Amino acid sequence: GENVEQHPSTLSVQEGDSAVIKCTYSDSASNYFPWYKQELGKRPQLIIDIRSNVGEKKDQRIAVTLNKTAKHFSLHITETQPEDSAVYFCAASKGSYGKLTFGQGTILTVHP
Amino acid sequence: EPEVTQTPSHQVTQMGQEVILRCVPISNHLYFYWYRQILGQKVEFLVSFYNNEISEKSEIFDDQFSVERPDGSNFTLKIRSTKLEDSAMYFCASSALAGGRTGELFFGEGSRLTVL
C-alpha cells in the first residue's frame, strides 16, 4: 500500500521567515495530495491541495509543489506568523474515495 | 459553513465494553469515513462508506469494528469489545462526490476514546 514519509518532524522558525515541509510517497498511482493543519486538540483542516496534473499551486502565503517523477511534494509557507504554529500533515490518495494516507506530521513553531 | 459534527467529544470506557461513536456528516455529502489518531501519532484511515456499504477498509478495521448509517443523517462507528489499544481520537469525515472540490475531506472535531 501507499507509504508517505514527512520531514522534518519539528520545525522552528522566527516570525517572518519561510517554512518548508517535505513529503515523499511510494505509490505512483497516487494523484491527490492535500495538506492539513491541526491545532492542538482540534480537527485537521485542509489548507491546500494539489492534483497530479499540476506542478505547483499557490494560495496567498501558502504554496505546494509536486514532483511526480521523484514522487515528492512540499509545502511552503512564506512570511510565517505565530498563528501558523500547528501540526501539519501531508497526505496522498489515489482517487476521490477519501482513503488518505497521512505522513507523520510536522510540528511547526513560529516564534514572535 | 456546514460542519461535520461528532458525539460524544470524550468517552471513557472499561476494556471489553461496547462503544458507539456518532457522526452527522455534511448533508449533501455522499462519502463518509472514519479515521483515528493515537495520541502523538499520524492520522490513520479506518473505513470508507458509500451507498450504504463499506467501500474500503484498512487492516485496523477488524471484526470488532462496524459502521452503520441508521438513518438519513447519522453515521456510526461501533467497537464491539474495546481494548486498551483502541484508545485514540476518532475522526469522522465526509466528502462530496460530484462538483466542487472532489476528494476534499471535511473532518469532525473528533471523539476521544479512553479505554481503561
Interface residues (C-beta under 8 A of the other chain):
Chain A: Y32 P34 Y36 K42 R43 P44 Q45 L46 D49 F89 A91 S93 G95 S96 Y97 G98 K99 L100 T101 F102 G103 Q104 G105
Chain B: Y31 Y33 Y35 Q41 K42 V43 E44 F45 S48 Y50 S55 E56 S58 F91 A93 S95 L97 R101 T102 G103 E104 L105 F106 F107 G108 E109 G110
